[in-house]
Amino acid sequence: MTDGPASSAPRLDVERLRRDFPILAQTVRGRKLVFLDSGASAQKPRQVIEAMVRCMEERYANVHRGAYFLSEAATEAYEAARGAVARFLNAADPREVVFTRNSTEAINLVAHAWGRGVMRPGQAVLVSEMEHHANLVPWQMLRDDGRGIALRVCRVTDDGELDLEDLAAKLADGKVGLVAVTHMSNVLGTVTPAERIVAMAHAAGAKVLLDGSQAAVHRRVDVQAIGADFYCFTGHKLYGPTGIGVLWARLEHLDRMPPFLGGGDMIASVTLERSEWAPPPAKFEAGTPAIVEAVGLHAAVDYVTALGWPAIEAHERALVDRAMRRLSGIEGLRLLGRAQDRGGVFSFALDNAHPHDLSTLLDRAGIAVRAGRHCAEPLHARFGLEGGTCRASFGLYTTEEEVDFLAEALVKAREFFG
Ligand SMILES: Cc1ncc(COP(=O)(O)O)c(C=O)c1O
């Protein structure tokens, strides 16, 4: 069990919940910290920190191995985390939840086990122009390893939406075996129409993997309602620790897929000649897993769930509206993406300012934003911004005053850079 968050009221009491995040109380370069880089990695509430410390101080041992008290307790905590994630995603069965190191590993797992183990030569994987490299490079590697699997890319519109006409065109010949697209862009903030994509892909005979690394933080995700085949997210963006991520997949798919990594804990039996695999999810969790991190992720999931999605989503909408209003009025500032459905991620370029110089200037004001191409080089090339952008991304603890503060700092920066 973990402590509840500071508030479970329908409106987020942001000032109060900020006190759960010890790191936010500090000053940076003599200024109040304004942390606007949660899209890269979110800060941790003390409920997560304390759950991990408690695990190490009171309940730590290896899992699935020992018939003694501590090992049983650790195993129970690890499997309880799986149950919590299954409820968080509304999965039909906790065995559909595979713990990985992060989203990147979850996608590589699918590329290896489904791409190499189940897909057939002549089939294609369809990604989009707005993918994070984590959902592009593994598919390029699959294409390039000589198995005859092609890679197609769905276009993004000038507004930063997934081009559904192009998606339909690229599905039309029935050769796409897997559509692998983001559920929310880490650059544009665009939330893609997951259920529509799934319906289109399934009608064309393709399976669907959704990269929920950003979406799972900003929206309630119901994998059964979405109807996808694979869904992944990463713990550290969801206020949990690094070193743990989640792959959700339909049990029938996990049953069909060969293992990704071999070793202890993923086998049913081993002789010197051959091995038989354990049933999922163990089949995909070779070696000692991230035990303490799973406990931390459990606490993070409990924390977010107790705050309540209606309150989280309302807070996010207020921040997005405020940011749209304040940032779009700044002369010389180009905002990327104008999607109808978007979350709290804003990438921008300021005339005459290199993104690294701009972020350094913002840092002097205590504002942390990310600068560069945010692991989405093809998307930056698509918008003619090869030099990169700055990105402000919001979390539960972001306030409307912080959005104003960013806008004011950008106005000053524009004067500075001329
Ligand atoms: C959309 C998206 N996909 C995948 C990832 C990769 O996450 P991780 O580095 O935790 O594997 C990120 C992280 O920035 C992301 O934003």
The ligand as an SDF file (V2000), in Angstrom:
LIG
                    3D

 16 16  0  0  0  0  0  0  0  0999 V2000
    6.5860    9.4240  -27.5880 C   0  0  0  0  0  0  0  0  0  0  0  0
    7.7730    8.7680  -26.9400 C   0  0  0  0  0  0  0  0  0  0  0  0
    8.0660    7.5020  -27.2390 N   0  0  0  0  0  0  0  0  0  0  0  0
    9.0920    6.8470  -26.6830 C   0  0  0  0  0  0  0  0  0  0  0  0
    9.8990    7.4760  -25.7740 C   0  0  0  0  0  0  0  0  0  0  0  0
   11.0420    6.7030  -25.1860 C   0  0  0  0  0  0  0  0  0  0  0  0
   10.9240    6.5790  -23.7980 O   0  0  0  0  0  0  0  0  0  0  0  0
   12.0970    5.8650  -23.0180 P   0  0  0  0  0  0  0  0  0  0  0  0
   13.3420    6.6530  -23.3040 O   0  0  0  0  0  0  0  0  0  0  0  0
   11.7070    5.9370  -21.5820 O   0  0  0  0  0  0  0  0  0  0  0  0
   12.1880    4.4810  -23.5280 O   0  0  0  0  0  0  0  0  0  0  0  0
    9.6570    8.8100  -25.4330 C   0  0  0  0  0  0  0  0  0  0  0  0
   10.5580    9.5220  -24.5050 C   0  0  0  0  0  0  0  0  0  0  0  0
   10.8570   10.6800  -24.6710 O   0  0  0  0  0  0  0  0  0  0  0  0
    8.5490    9.4630  -26.0290 C   0  0  0  0  0  0  0  0  0  0  0  0
    8.2630   10.7320  -25.7310 O   0  0  0  0  0  0  0  0  0  0  0  0
  1  2  1  0
  2  3  1  0
  2 15  2  0
  3  4  2  0
  4  5  1  0
  5  6  1  0
  5 12  2  0
  6  7  1  0
  7  8  1  0
  8  9  2  0
  8 10  1  0
  8 11  1  0
 12 13  1  0
 12 15  1  0
 13 14  2  0
 15 16  1  0
M  END
$$$$
